[in-house]
Amino acid sequence: MGRYFHLLFMAVFIVHCAATTEMNSSKGSRYVITLEEIQGCSGTTALEVIQLLRPELLDKAQRRINIMGSMRDGGVSPDVMVYVNGIRYGGKESLETIAAEQIGEIMYLNPSEATGRFGSNHAGGAFLITIKK
């Protein structure tokens, strides 16, 4: 019973955020989540905001991680990296520690963009989070 309630709860949030996002004319690109979108979303952490507004970004990162997983012993870290105001903050799990009300923008860089910008070990890509001033 609890599992079904949780799924129903998440479905309601997704529909709410999707409707809010569609009505918002200042919607960012598919790789950028804008302040306006974040403010219109019910997510309380960076991870929840991404899950509700751009779940495909987490799916892209996870697919890449699964593909690269067999290379882990070769020195490649397939985890998606998180940067806050340009400073490395951690992996995907660190998205749960960033409060949504602090965020000004979230951008996803694919693995080649992240590697070009930050160097090796970005096989899962990177989330760049800008904190509001």
C-alpha positions in Angstrom: 0.0 0.0 0.0 2.8 2.4 0.9 4.6 1.8 -2.4 1.5 2.6 -4.4 1.0 5.8 -2.4 4.6 6.8 -3.0 4.2 6.2 -6.8 0.9 8.2 -6.8 2.5 11.0 -4.9 5.5 11.2 -7.3 3.1 11.1 -10.3 1.1 14.1 -8.9 4.3 16.1 -8.5 5.6 15.2 -12.0 2.3 16.3 -13.5 2.2 19.5 -11.5 5.8 20.4 -12.5 5.2 19.5 -16.1 2.1 21.7 -16.2 3.9 24.6 -14.5 6.8 24.2 -16.9 4.7 24.2 -20.0 2.9 27.4 -18.9 6.2 29.1 -18.3 7.4 31.0 -21.4 10.9 31.4 -20.0 11.6 27.7 -19.9 15.3 26.8 -20.3 16.8 24.4 -22.8 16.6 20.7 -22.2 20.0 20.9 -20.6 19.3 23.9 -18.4 16.8 24.3 -15.6 16.1 28.0 -15.0 15.3 29.9 -11.7 11.8 30.4 -12.9 11.3 26.7 -13.4 12.8 25.9 -10.0 10.6 28.4 -8.3 7.5 26.8 -9.9 8.5 23.3 -8.9 7.7 21.5 -5.6 11.1 19.8 -5.3 13.0 20.6 -2.1 16.5 19.5 -3.2 18.5 19.7 -6.4 17.9 16.0 -7.0 14.2 16.3 -6.7 14.1 19.4 -9.0 16.0 17.4 -11.6 13.8 14.3 -11.2 10.7 16.4 -11.5 11.7 18.8 -14.3 14.3 17.0 -16.4 14.4 13.3 -15.4 16.0 12.5 -18.8 19.2 14.2 -17.6 19.6 11.7 -14.8 18.7 8.9 -17.2 21.4 10.0 -19.6 24.0 10.1 -16.8 22.9 6.7 -15.5 23.0 5.1 -18.9 26.5 6.4 -19.5 27.5 5.2 -16.0 26.1 1.7 -16.9 28.0 1.6 -20.2 31.3 2.8 -18.6 30.9 0.7 -15.4 33.0 -2.1 -16.8 35.9 0.3 -17.3 36.0 1.3 -13.6 39.0 -0.9 -12.9 40.8 1.0 -15.7 40.9 4.2 -13.7 37.7 5.7 -15.2 35.2 7.1 -12.8 31.8 6.8 -14.5 29.9 8.8 -11.8 28.2 12.1 -12.7 30.0 15.0 -11.0 28.4 18.0 -9.4 29.9 21.5 -9.3 28.5 24.3 -7.3 29.6 27.8 -8.5 32.4 26.1 -10.4 33.8 24.1 -7.4 33.7 20.4 -7.4 31.0 19.4 -4.8 30.7 15.6 -5.2 28.8 12.9 -7.1 25.2 12.4 -7.8 24.4 11.8 -4.1 25.5 15.4 -3.3 22.5 16.7 -5.2 20.4 15.6 -2.2 22.2 18.1 0.1 21.5 21.2 -2.0 18.3 23.0 -1.1 16.2 24.0 -4.1 15.6 27.5 -2.7 19.3 28.2 -2.9 19.6 27.3 -6.6 19.6 29.9 -9.4 20.3 27.5 -12.3 21.1 23.9 -13.0 23.0 22.9 -16.2 23.9 19.4 -17.4 27.1 18.9 -19.4 27.5 15.7 -21.4 30.7 13.7 -20.8 32.7 15.2 -23.6 31.7 18.8 -22.5 32.5 18.0 -18.9 35.8 16.4 -19.7 36.8 19.3 -21.9 36.0 21.8 -19.2 37.1 20.0 -16.1 39.4 17.2 -17.2 39.2 13.4 -17.1 36.9 11.3 -14.9 33.6 12.8 -16.1 32.3 9.8 -18.0 28.8 10.4 -16.5 28.8 14.1 -17.3 28.4 16.9 -14.8 25.7 19.0 -13.2 26.7 22.7 -12.8 24.7 24.4 -10.1 24.7 28.1 -9.7 23.7 29.3 -6.2 21.5 32.5 -6.0 23.4 35.6 -4.8 
